[in-house]
Amino acid sequence: MKIDELYETVVPSEVDPLDSVTETAASGLAILAERVEQLVQFCERLLQENQNLREQRRELQAKCEQLHEKNELSRSRIEAMVVRLKSLEQTP
């Protein structure tokens, strides 16, 4: 048996506890980094969705105002027609 082979069989049995702590910390940091990245992506999606919803709201408000204006115009036209019809009824 060569000395290298002997060393290879002895070293794995002698595990340094700091290695596992370092490995655990590194994997914990990797998990944390992944979660932070997921949160960043989620926030970006929420910001985009919020921007889209604000734009939709502005469009709907503009449409509502247009419909309100049309409604008021129709009401005034109908009132004018009613006044004309009443005046036609009163003329001999």
Phi and psi in radians as a Rosetta constraint file:
Dihedral C 1 N 2 CA 2 C 2 CIRCULARHARMONIC -1.452 0.35
Dihedral N 2 CA 2 C 2 N 3 CIRCULARHARMONIC 2.834 0.35
Dihedral C 2 N 3 CA 3 C 3 CIRCULARHARMONIC -1.152 0.35
Dihedral N 3 CA 3 C 3 N 4 CIRCULARHARMONIC -0.661 0.35
Dihedral C 3 N 4 CA 4 C 4 CIRCULARHARMONIC -1.077 0.35
Dihedral N 4 CA 4 C 4 N 5 CIRCULARHARMONIC -0.729 0.35
Dihedral C 4 N 5 CA 5 C 5 CIRCULARHARMONIC -1.120 0.35
Dihedral N 5 CA 5 C 5 N 6 CIRCULARHARMONIC -0.703 0.35
Dihedral C 5 N 6 CA 6 C 6 CIRCULARHARMONIC -1.110 0.35
Dihedral N 6 CA 6 C 6 N 7 CIRCULARHARMONIC -0.763 0.35
Dihedral C 6 N 7 CA 7 C 7 CIRCULARHARMONIC -1.106 0.35
Dihedral N 7 CA 7 C 7 N 8 CIRCULARHARMONIC -0.689 0.35
Dihedral C 7 N 8 CA 8 C 8 CIRCULARHARMONIC -1.098 0.35
Dihedral N 8 CA 8 C 8 N 9 CIRCULARHARMONIC -0.626 0.35
Dihedral C 8 N 9 CA 9 C 9 CIRCULARHARMONIC -1.358 0.35
Dihedral N 9 CA 9 C 9 N 10 CIRCULARHARMONIC -0.465 0.35
Dihedral C 9 N 10 CA 10 C 10 CIRCULARHARMONIC -1.451 0.35
Dihedral N 10 CA 10 C 10 N 11 CIRCULARHARMONIC -0.733 0.35
Dihedral C 10 N 11 CA 11 C 11 CIRCULARHARMONIC -1.075 0.35
Dihedral N 11 CA 11 C 11 N 12 CIRCULARHARMONIC -0.783 0.35
Dihedral C 11 N 12 CA 12 C 12 CIRCULARHARMONIC -1.060 0.35
Dihedral N 12 CA 12 C 12 N 13 CIRCULARHARMONIC -0.526 0.35
Dihedral C 12 N 13 CA 13 C 13 CIRCULARHARMONIC -1.283 0.35
Dihedral N 13 CA 13 C 13 N 14 CIRCULARHARMONIC -0.415 0.35
Dihedral C 13 N 14 CA 14 C 14 CIRCULARHARMONIC -1.670 0.35
Dihedral N 14 CA 14 C 14 N 15 CIRCULARHARMONIC 1.488 0.35
Dihedral C 14 N 15 CA 15 C 15 CIRCULARHARMONIC -1.570 0.35
Dihedral N 15 CA 15 C 15 N 16 CIRCULARHARMONIC 2.280 0.35
Dihedral C 15 N 16 CA 16 C 16 CIRCULARHARMONIC -1.398 0.35
Dihedral N 16 CA 16 C 16 N 17 CIRCULARHARMONIC 2.143 0.35
Dihedral C 16 N 17 CA 17 C 17 CIRCULARHARMONIC -1.099 0.35
Dihedral N 17 CA 17 C 17 N 18 CIRCULARHARMONIC -0.453 0.35
Dihedral C 17 N 18 CA 18 C 18 CIRCULARHARMONIC -1.184 0.35
Dihedral N 18 CA 18 C 18 N 19 CIRCULARHARMONIC -0.518 0.35
Dihedral C 18 N 19 CA 19 C 19 CIRCULARHARMONIC -1.089 0.35
Dihedral N 19 CA 19 C 19 N 20 CIRCULARHARMONIC -0.753 0.35
Dihedral C 19 N 20 CA 20 C 20 CIRCULARHARMONIC -1.211 0.35
Dihedral N 20 CA 20 C 20 N 21 CIRCULARHARMONIC -0.615 0.35
Dihedral C 20 N 21 CA 21 C 21 CIRCULARHARMONIC -1.148 0.35
Dihedral N 21 CA 21 C 21 N 22 CIRCULARHARMONIC -0.768 0.35
Dihedral C 21 N 22 CA 22 C 22 CIRCULARHARMONIC -1.100 0.35
Dihedral N 22 CA 22 C 22 N 23 CIRCULARHARMONIC -0.744 0.35
Dihedral C 22 N 23 CA 23 C 23 CIRCULARHARMONIC -1.126 0.35
Dihedral N 23 CA 23 C 23 N 24 CIRCULARHARMONIC -0.727 0.35
Dihedral C 23 N 24 CA 24 C 24 CIRCULARHARMONIC -1.132 0.35
Dihedral N 24 CA 24 C 24 N 25 CIRCULARHARMONIC -0.737 0.35
Dihedral C 24 N 25 CA 25 C 25 CIRCULARHARMONIC -1.116 0.35
Dihedral N 25 CA 25 C 25 N 26 CIRCULARHARMONIC -0.723 0.35
Dihedral C 25 N 26 CA 26 C 26 CIRCULARHARMONIC -1.134 0.35
Dihedral N 26 CA 26 C 26 N 27 CIRCULARHARMONIC -0.749 0.35
Dihedral C 26 N 27 CA 27 C 27 CIRCULARHARMONIC -1.209 0.35
Dihedral N 27 CA 27 C 27 N 28 CIRCULARHARMONIC -0.614 0.35
Dihedral C 27 N 28 CA 28 C 28 CIRCULARHARMONIC -1.107 0.35
Dihedral N 28 CA 28 C 28 N 29 CIRCULARHARMONIC -0.727 0.35
Dihedral C 28 N 29 CA 29 C 29 CIRCULARHARMONIC -1.140 0.35
Dihedral N 29 CA 29 C 29 N 30 CIRCULARHARMONIC -0.669 0.35
Dihedral C 29 N 30 CA 30 C 30 CIRCULARHARMONIC -1.118 0.35
Dihedral N 30 CA 30 C 30 N 31 CIRCULARHARMONIC -0.736 0.35
Dihedral C 30 N 31 CA 31 C 31 CIRCULARHARMONIC -1.125 0.35
Dihedral N 31 CA 31 C 31 N 32 CIRCULARHARMONIC -0.755 0.35
Dihedral C 31 N 32 CA 32 C 32 CIRCULARHARMONIC -1.093 0.35
Dihedral N 32 CA 32 C 32 N 33 CIRCULARHARMONIC -0.754 0.35
Dihedral C 32 N 33 CA 33 C 33 CIRCULARHARMONIC -1.080 0.35
Dihedral N 33 CA 33 C 33 N 34 CIRCULARHARMONIC -0.706 0.35
Dihedral C 33 N 34 CA 34 C 34 CIRCULARHARMONIC -1.122 0.35
Dihedral N 34 CA 34 C 34 N 35 CIRCULARHARMONIC -0.752 0.35
Dihedral C 34 N 35 CA 35 C 35 CIRCULARHARMONIC -1.144 0.35
Dihedral N 35 CA 35 C 35 N 36 CIRCULARHARMONIC -0.692 0.35
Dihedral C 35 N 36 CA 36 C 36 CIRCULARHARMONIC -1.091 0.35
Dihedral N 36 CA 36 C 36 N 37 CIRCULARHARMONIC -0.746 0.35
Dihedral C 36 N 37 CA 37 C 37 CIRCULARHARMONIC -1.092 0.35
Dihedral N 37 CA 37 C 37 N 38 CIRCULARHARMONIC -0.716 0.35
Dihedral C 37 N 38 CA 38 C 38 CIRCULARHARMONIC -1.101 0.35
Dihedral N 38 CA 38 C 38 N 39 CIRCULARHARMONIC -0.712 0.35
Dihedral C 38 N 39 CA 39 C 39 CIRCULARHARMONIC -1.122 0.35
Dihedral N 39 CA 39 C 39 N 40 CIRCULARHARMONIC -0.701 0.35
Dihedral C 39 N 40 CA 40 C 40 CIRCULARHARMONIC -1.083 0.35
Dihedral N 40 CA 40 C 40 N 41 CIRCULARHARMONIC -0.804 0.35
Dihedral C 40 N 41 CA 41 C 41 CIRCULARHARMONIC -1.106 0.35
Dihedral N 41 CA 41 C 41 N 42 CIRCULARHARMONIC -0.705 0.35
Dihedral C 41 N 42 CA 42 C 42 CIRCULARHARMONIC -1.105 0.35
Dihedral N 42 CA 42 C 42 N 43 CIRCULARHARMONIC -0.768 0.35
Dihedral C 42 N 43 CA 43 C 43 CIRCULARHARMONIC -1.093 0.35
Dihedral N 43 CA 43 C 43 N 44 CIRCULARHARMONIC -0.692 0.35
Dihedral C 43 N 44 CA 44 C 44 CIRCULARHARMONIC -1.103 0.35
Dihedral N 44 CA 44 C 44 N 45 CIRCULARHARMONIC -0.727 0.35
Dihedral C 44 N 45 CA 45 C 45 CIRCULARHARMONIC -1.118 0.35
Dihedral N 45 CA 45 C 45 N 46 CIRCULARHARMONIC -0.733 0.35
Dihedral C 45 N 46 CA 46 C 46 CIRCULARHARMONIC -1.129 0.35
Dihedral N 46 CA 46 C 46 N 47 CIRCULARHARMONIC -0.704 0.35
Dihedral C 46 N 47 CA 47 C 47 CIRCULARHARMONIC -1.091 0.35
Dihedral N 47 CA 47 C 47 N 48 CIRCULARHARMONIC -0.754 0.35
Dihedral C 47 N 48 CA 48 C 48 CIRCULARHARMONIC -1.131 0.35
Dihedral N 48 CA 48 C 48 N 49 CIRCULARHARMONIC -0.769 0.35
Dihedral C 48 N 49 CA 49 C 49 CIRCULARHARMONIC -1.101 0.35
Dihedral N 49 CA 49 C 49 N 50 CIRCULARHARMONIC -0.713 0.35
Dihedral C 49 N 50 CA 50 C 50 CIRCULARHARMONIC -1.098 0.35
Dihedral N 50 CA 50 C 50 N 51 CIRCULARHARMONIC -0.749 0.35
Dihedral C 50 N 51 CA 51 C 51 CIRCULARHARMONIC -1.092 0.35
Dihedral N 51 CA 51 C 51 N 52 CIRCULARHARMONIC -0.743 0.35
Dihedral C 51 N 52 CA 52 C 52 CIRCULARHARMONIC -1.102 0.35
Dihedral N 52 CA 52 C 52 N 53 CIRCULARHARMONIC -0.734 0.35
Dihedral C 52 N 53 CA 53 C 53 CIRCULARHARMONIC -1.150 0.35
Dihedral N 53 CA 53 C 53 N 54 CIRCULARHARMONIC -0.667 0.35
Dihedral C 53 N 54 CA 54 C 54 CIRCULARHARMONIC -1.100 0.35
Dihedral N 54 CA 54 C 54 N 55 CIRCULARHARMONIC -0.725 0.35
Dihedral C 54 N 55 CA 55 C 55 CIRCULARHARMONIC -1.129 0.35
Dihedral N 55 CA 55 C 55 N 56 CIRCULARHARMONIC -0.753 0.35
Dihedral C 55 N 56 CA 56 C 56 CIRCULARHARMONIC -1.062 0.35
Dihedral N 56 CA 56 C 56 N 57 CIRCULARHARMONIC -0.721 0.35
Dihedral C 56 N 57 CA 57 C 57 CIRCULARHARMONIC -1.091 0.35
Dihedral N 57 CA 57 C 57 N 58 CIRCULARHARMONIC -0.748 0.35
Dihedral C 57 N 58 CA 58 C 58 CIRCULARHARMONIC -1.072 0.35
Dihedral N 58 CA 58 C 58 N 59 CIRCULARHARMONIC -0.746 0.35
Dihedral C 58 N 59 CA 59 C 59 CIRCULARHARMONIC -1.113 0.35
Dihedral N 59 CA 59 C 59 N 60 CIRCULARHARMONIC -0.756 0.35
Dihedral C 59 N 60 CA 60 C 60 CIRCULARHARMONIC -1.162 0.35
Dihedral N 60 CA 60 C 60 N 61 CIRCULARHARMONIC -0.644 0.35
Dihedral C 60 N 61 CA 61 C 61 CIRCULARHARMONIC -1.138 0.35
Dihedral N 61 CA 61 C 61 N 62 CIRCULARHARMONIC -0.727 0.35
Dihedral C 61 N 62 CA 62 C 62 CIRCULARHARMONIC -1.099 0.35
Dihedral N 62 CA 62 C 62 N 63 CIRCULARHARMONIC -0.751 0.35
Dihedral C 62 N 63 CA 63 C 63 CIRCULARHARMONIC -1.120 0.35
Dihedral N 63 CA 63 C 63 N 64 CIRCULARHARMONIC -0.717 0.35
Dihedral C 63 N 64 CA 64 C 64 CIRCULARHARMONIC -1.084 0.35
Dihedral N 64 CA 64 C 64 N 65 CIRCULARHARMONIC -0.746 0.35
Dihedral C 64 N 65 CA 65 C 65 CIRCULARHARMONIC -1.095 0.35
Dihedral N 65 CA 65 C 65 N 66 CIRCULARHARMONIC -0.717 0.35
Dihedral C 65 N 66 CA 66 C 66 CIRCULARHARMONIC -1.080 0.35
Dihedral N 66 CA 66 C 66 N 67 CIRCULARHARMONIC -0.778 0.35
Dihedral C 66 N 67 CA 67 C 67 CIRCULARHARMONIC -1.137 0.35
Dihedral N 67 CA 67 C 67 N 68 CIRCULARHARMONIC -0.649 0.35
Dihedral C 67 N 68 CA 68 C 68 CIRCULARHARMONIC -1.119 0.35
Dihedral N 68 CA 68 C 68 N 69 CIRCULARHARMONIC -0.743 0.35
Dihedral C 68 N 69 CA 69 C 69 CIRCULARHARMONIC -1.086 0.35
Dihedral N 69 CA 69 C 69 N 70 CIRCULARHARMONIC -0.764 0.35
Dihedral C 69 N 70 CA 70 C 70 CIRCULARHARMONIC -1.085 0.35
Dihedral N 70 CA 70 C 70 N 71 CIRCULARHARMONIC -0.702 0.35
Dihedral C 70 N 71 CA 71 C 71 CIRCULARHARMONIC -1.097 0.35
Dihedral N 71 CA 71 C 71 N 72 CIRCULARHARMONIC -0.780 0.35
Dihedral C 71 N 72 CA 72 C 72 CIRCULARHARMONIC -1.116 0.35
Dihedral N 72 CA 72 C 72 N 73 CIRCULARHARMONIC -0.713 0.35
Dihedral C 72 N 73 CA 73 C 73 CIRCULARHARMONIC -1.100 0.35
Dihedral N 73 CA 73 C 73 N 74 CIRCULARHARMONIC -0.767 0.35
Dihedral C 73 N 74 CA 74 C 74 CIRCULARHARMONIC -1.110 0.35
Dihedral N 74 CA 74 C 74 N 75 CIRCULARHARMONIC -0.728 0.35
Dihedral C 74 N 75 CA 75 C 75 CIRCULARHARMONIC -1.067 0.35
Dihedral N 75 CA 75 C 75 N 76 CIRCULARHARMONIC -0.771 0.35
Dihedral C 75 N 76 CA 76 C 76 CIRCULARHARMONIC -1.166 0.35
Dihedral N 76 CA 76 C 76 N 77 CIRCULARHARMONIC -0.640 0.35
Dihedral C 76 N 77 CA 77 C 77 CIRCULARHARMONIC -1.145 0.35
Dihedral N 77 CA 77 C 77 N 78 CIRCULARHARMONIC -0.752 0.35
Dihedral C 77 N 78 CA 78 C 78 CIRCULARHARMONIC -1.124 0.35
Dihedral N 78 CA 78 C 78 N 79 CIRCULARHARMONIC -0.750 0.35
Dihedral C 78 N 79 CA 79 C 79 CIRCULARHARMONIC -1.079 0.35
Dihedral N 79 CA 79 C 79 N 80 CIRCULARHARMONIC -0.693 0.35
Dihedral C 79 N 80 CA 80 C 80 CIRCULARHARMONIC -1.120 0.35
Dihedral N 80 CA 80 C 80 N 81 CIRCULARHARMONIC -0.692 0.35
Dihedral C 80 N 81 CA 81 C 81 CIRCULARHARMONIC -1.145 0.35
Dihedral N 81 CA 81 C 81 N 82 CIRCULARHARMONIC -0.723 0.35
Dihedral C 81 N 82 CA 82 C 82 CIRCULARHARMONIC -1.071 0.35
Dihedral N 82 CA 82 C 82 N 83 CIRCULARHARMONIC -0.759 0.35
Dihedral C 82 N 83 CA 83 C 83 CIRCULARHARMONIC -1.088 0.35
Dihedral N 83 CA 83 C 83 N 84 CIRCULARHARMONIC -0.767 0.35
Dihedral C 83 N 84 CA 84 C 84 CIRCULARHARMONIC -1.118 0.35
Dihedral N 84 CA 84 C 84 N 85 CIRCULARHARMONIC -0.719 0.35
Dihedral C 84 N 85 CA 85 C 85 CIRCULARHARMONIC -1.125 0.35
Dihedral N 85 CA 85 C 85 N 86 CIRCULARHARMONIC -0.723 0.35
Dihedral C 85 N 86 CA 86 C 86 CIRCULARHARMONIC -1.116 0.35
Dihedral N 86 CA 86 C 86 N 87 CIRCULARHARMONIC -0.667 0.35
Dihedral C 86 N 87 CA 87 C 87 CIRCULARHARMONIC -1.212 0.35
Dihedral N 87 CA 87 C 87 N 88 CIRCULARHARMONIC -0.549 0.35
Dihedral C 87 N 88 CA 88 C 88 CIRCULARHARMONIC -1.208 0.35
Dihedral N 88 CA 88 C 88 N 89 CIRCULARHARMONIC -0.628 0.35
Dihedral C 88 N 89 CA 89 C 89 CIRCULARHARMONIC -1.168 0.35
Dihedral N 89 CA 89 C 89 N 90 CIRCULARHARMONIC -0.580 0.35
Dihedral C 89 N 90 CA 90 C 90 CIRCULARHARMONIC -1.446 0.35
Dihedral N 90 CA 90 C 90 N 91 CIRCULARHARMONIC -0.339 0.35
Dihedral C 90 N 91 CA 91 C 91 CIRCULARHARMONIC -1.407 0.35
Dihedral N 91 CA 91 C 91 N 92 CIRCULARHARMONIC 2.395 0.35
